[in-house]
Amino acid sequence: MAKLYLRFEQSDQVLKEVPLAQTSTTIGRLPDNNLQIDNLAVSGHHARISWEQGQYIVEDLGSLNGTYVNNERVGKTALRHGDQVKIGKHVVEFKHEGNAMVFAAAAKGGPAAPKLEATMMLDTKQAREKIADKSAPAPGAGPLGISRPTWMADPFVAPKDRIGLLSTLQGRTDQEKYVLTSKMTMIGKSKMASIRLKGFFAPTTAALISKRDNKYFIAPSESGARLKINGDDVIGQRELAAGDIIEVGKVKLAFTYQE
């Protein structure tokens, strides 16, 4: 049976052990992943491991920090027994110790699914879409086919996706405006940062902005990097609201939503 073993960087301690029970296994920071890694260096949906043509494939899902197999950055590649998949500051070791007969049987119908002990909770938006597809009520009717007044809001209509926008008010950055379409946005002078700060004393990684549940959250990402919102120091994670002023060093950015 193929399994994933999660460790933190060079540590030998296994934090999680996940059997590859599904034909597709997602890895990321959000709780709807099969393998959740709760670390700000990991994107919401970072990578996926799937069964294709008789072998396991790892694929990067457009993550900010990339997916590495045996220290080489990959977009999509086949996995072999013992491969080390680096995601953020964590290492996911892939082990497949099945014999040739098991491998041949799996190639025909996919890997056998072991008995799962818990049910994965669906993302709220996905649940609404699935329920709406199955029920397909008549126009103007509720999910049970009961008519409702036109003024009553439809609970199964997904809210419109709001896109955040940052505008540079003060200081040196590589752009004047930034559209926050990614699940994860890094602020700093690092080459991997989406919002590049300029200046010799600018922090390499100053803050991380994450998007989830149609909201944006910001948190400092480097020890000693000072982050302020509307003049107040930010220590942990904080939700952003339209009109907030973000201060990182000598740079000020205004947060709002696109019209």
Phi and psi in degrees as a GROMACS rama.xvg file:
@    title "Ramachandran Plot"
@    xaxis  label "Phi"
@    yaxis  label "Psi"
@TYPE xy
-82.4786  139.368  ALA-2
-139.705  157.834  LYS-3
-113.72  136.374  LEU-4
-121.566  117.131  TYR-5
-94.1328  129.443  LEU-6
-134.252  162.053  ARG-7
-98.4453  114.128  PHE-8
43.582  -121.48  GLU-9
-86.4394  2.47819  GLN-10
-68.8372  145.843  SER-11
-89.7148  -7.97785  ASP-12
-76.3474  125.443  GLN-13
-81.892  120.31  VAL-14
-84.9018  -38.3116  LEU-15
-145.325  148.919  LYS-16
-127.648  119.332  GLU-17
-124.806  116.785  VAL-18
-72.9657  143.626  PRO-19
-83.593  82.3199  LEU-20
-84.9237  -32.4458  ALA-21
-93.4845  161.182  GLN-22
-72.2752  -14.5109  THR-23
-140.353  128.311  SER-24
-126.048  122.91  THR-25
-99.4376  149.04  THR-26
-126.677  131.43  ILE-27
178.47  -176.497  GLY-28
-85.7103  -23.9841  ARG-29
-75.0431  150.185  LEU-30
-69.8073  -10.3112  PRO-31
-84.7587  3.02762  ASP-32
-80.638  153.723  ASN-33
-67.3029  -37.3933  ASN-34
-121.517  102.355  LEU-35
-89.955  131.804  GLN-36
-120.42  103.932  ILE-37
-83.6338  79.187  ASP-38
-147.48  137.406  ASN-39
-66.5927  -16.5654  LEU-40
-78.5567  -8.16344  ALA-41
-102.665  131.574  VAL-42
-71.5345  161.661  SER-43
-54.1629  -50.2468  GLY-44
-124.272  97.7236  HIS-45
-89.3402  -48.8769  HIS-46
-150.537  164.873  ALA-47
-137.052  138.264  ARG-48
-114.115  123.155  ILE-49
-134.525  161.746  SER-50
-97.3191  115.669  TRP-51
-137.068  124.269  GLU-52
51.2012  45.9112  GLN-53
79.9179  16.3407  GLY-54
-151.982  160.973  GLN-55
-88.7285  137.192  TYR-56
-121.225  134.237  ILE-57
-106.424  137.044  VAL-58
-135.663  129.801  GLU-59
-75.3674  138.718  ASP-60
-103.216  39.8973  LEU-61
73.9737  33.3886  GLY-62
-68.7777  158.661  SER-63
-70.541  -44.6068  LEU-64
-96.2448  -2.90215  ASN-65
83.1529  165.918  GLY-66
-119.816  131.81  THR-67
-121.326  136.337  TYR-68
-116.688  117.032  VAL-69
52.5904  45.2928  ASN-70
70.2299  12.7581  ASN-71
-115.513  128.388  GLU-72
-68.9103  134.49  ARG-73
-128.976  155.225  VAL-74
-98.4299  -48.2322  GLY-75
-158.578  129.324  LYS-76
-157.468  158.159  THR-77
-77.7417  149.145  ALA-78
-104.59  142.774  LEU-79
-119.251  157.706  ARG-80
-54.3834  127.257  HIS-81
94.0276  -4.31968  GLY-82
-63.0013  144.049  ASP-83
-107.525  114.457  GLN-84
-100.504  114.366  VAL-85
-95.2833  125.48  LYS-86
-130.709  109.334  ILE-87
62.7725  -125.636  GLY-88
-99.7983  12.2772  LYS-89
-112.825  156.617  HIS-90
-120.715  129.554  VAL-91
-111.087  112.072  VAL-92
-90.289  130.197  GLU-93
-98.5399  125.527  PHE-94
-128.468  128.683  LYS-95
-135.148  100.103  HIS-96
-104.98  14.8451  GLU-97
-68.7294  150.576  GLY-98
-80.8203  178.919  ASN-99
-63.5299  -36.5071  ALA-100
-66.5933  -41.3709  MET-101
-64.4178  -40.3541  VAL-102
-64.4136  -40.8852  PHE-103
-66.3816  -40.1274  ALA-104
-65.4549  -38.9267  ALA-105
-67.2451  -33.0739  ALA-106
-63.9022  -28.4425  ALA-107
-77.5964  -44.7955  LYS-108
-122.781  7.41045  GLY-109
88.6135  166.351  GLY-110
-65.4807  143.329  PRO-111
-67.1097  136.586  ALA-112
-89.6274  119.658  ALA-113
-71.9875  164.973  PRO-114
-69.0044  124.015  LYS-115
-86.4434  143.01  LEU-116
-91.7956  -19.9555  GLU-117
-140.425  153.668  ALA-118
-96.4399  130.811  THR-119
-75.7476  131.527  MET-120
-74.8653  130.269  MET-121
-72.5896  148.313  LEU-122
-61.6154  141.284  ASP-123
-56.4593  -42.6205  THR-124
-65.386  -42.4782  LYS-125
-63.681  -39.9031  GLN-126
-62.0186  -43.8969  ALA-127
-60.4483  -43.0844  ARG-128
-65.8777  -41.4177  GLU-129
-65.1863  -43.0733  LYS-130
-64.073  -41.1068  ILE-131
-64.6882  -39.3609  ALA-132
-65.8314  -40.065  ASP-133
-75.8207  -40.4291  LYS-134
-79.249  -40.9887  SER-135
40.6206  62.5976  ALA-136
-68.9313  159.205  PRO-137
-66.3149  152.961  ALA-138
-54.2268  130.737  PRO-139
86.5107  -1.47215  GLY-140
-106.375  154.773  ALA-141
-79.1056  -176.876  GLY-142
-63.3353  -20.0768  PRO-143
-100.901  11.627  LEU-144
82.7519  8.13973  GLY-145
-89.3833  128.652  ILE-146
-67.1985  147.45  SER-147
-134.909  155.194  ARG-148
-59.1402  150.425  PRO-149
-65.4416  -24.0037  THR-150
-78.7082  -12.5053  TRP-151
-80.5324  132.005  MET-152
-68.1742  142.842  ALA-153
-83.6995  113.254  ASP-154
-68.1897  -13.5005  PRO-155
-97.0958  1.26484  PHE-156
-86.1855  120.6  VAL-157
-67.9203  138.895  ALA-158
-64.1748  148.679  PRO-159
-64.2359  133.629  LYS-160
-70.349  122.225  ASP-161
-96.038  135.154  ARG-162
-106.844  124.702  ILE-163
-76.2483  157.234  GLY-164
-141.527  131.284  LEU-165
-113.851  133.808  LEU-166
-120.798  132.091  SER-167
-76.188  121.303  THR-168
-99.0533  -33.4491  LEU-169
-154.898  145.111  GLN-170
96.7889  179.611  GLY-171
-105.811  118.39  ARG-172
-133.659  170.149  THR-173
-82.9446  -12.0056  ASP-174
-142.795  164.559  GLN-175
-88.9491  -31.3972  GLU-176
-135.447  147.84  LYS-177
-133.27  127.403  TYR-178
-95.8748  121.587  VAL-179
-90.7871  78.9699  LEU-180
-95.1953  -16.4663  THR-181
-82.524  159.321  SER-182
-67.7865  -28.6846  LYS-183
-138.236  131.447  MET-184
-128.212  123.439  THR-185
-98.0835  138.8  MET-186
-111.944  126.508  ILE-187
164.141  -177.383  GLY-188
-94.9149  2.41943  LYS-189
-61.3873  148.974  SER-190
-65.559  -19.6377  LYS-191
-87.6587  -6.04033  MET-192
-74.0856  139.067  ALA-193
-78.3511  -32.12  SER-194
-112.025  101.201  ILE-195
-86.9604  121.359  ARG-196
-90.5127  144.633  LEU-197
-113.86  152.856  LYS-198
121.71  145.131  GLY-199
-62.388  -35.7899  PHE-200
-94.414  2.73361  PHE-201
-66.2613  137.551  ALA-202
-67.206  146.988  PRO-203
-63.496  -49.3763  THR-204
-130.838  112.914  THR-205
-97.4009  -42.7714  ALA-206
-156.395  159.172  ALA-207
-125.101  131.229  LEU-208
-108.835  123.127  ILE-209
-114.591  146.659  SER-210
-115.339  125.88  LYS-211
-156.616  146.141  ARG-212
52.2394  39.6891  ASP-213
64.6475  23.5956  ASN-214
-132.247  161.882  LYS-215
-118.263  138.873  TYR-216
-129.872  144.505  PHE-217
-127.293  147.006  ILE-218
-152.284  144.904  ALA-219
-66.1387  145.101  PRO-220
-121.831  1.36508  SER-221
-137.363  134.689  GLU-222
-60.9534  125.712  SER-223
93.282  -14.1348  GLY-224
-78.0218  121.86  ALA-225
-91.5277  124.482  ARG-226
-119.648  131.922  LEU-227
-128.067  146.279  LYS-228
-124.578  117.591  ILE-229
54.6023  36.6599  ASN-230
87.9813  -7.32808  GLY-231
-100.995  137.924  ASP-232
-66.4263  139.09  ASP-233
-110.625  122.271  VAL-234
-102.272  -52.1005  ILE-235
-100.99  -154.037  GLY-236
-82.4371  143.531  GLN-237
-142.097  137.569  ARG-238
-76.1387  139.099  GLU-239
-91.0208  142.252  LEU-240
-121.819  153.429  ALA-241
-57.6628  131.701  ALA-242
97.5956  -7.84662  GLY-243
-65.1094  142.918  ASP-244
-108.896  118.679  ILE-245
-97.29  129.898  ILE-246
-118.825  123.994  GLU-247
-131.578  106.616  VAL-248
62.4809  -123.638  GLY-249
-95.8507  7.73874  LYS-250
-103.18  134.964  VAL-251
-120.547  132.7  LYS-252
-128.656  138.818  LEU-253
-101.311  131.155  ALA-254
-101.977  136.689  PHE-255
-155.808  -175.405  THR-256
-114.483  148.051  TYR-257
-67.1395  143.557  GLN-258
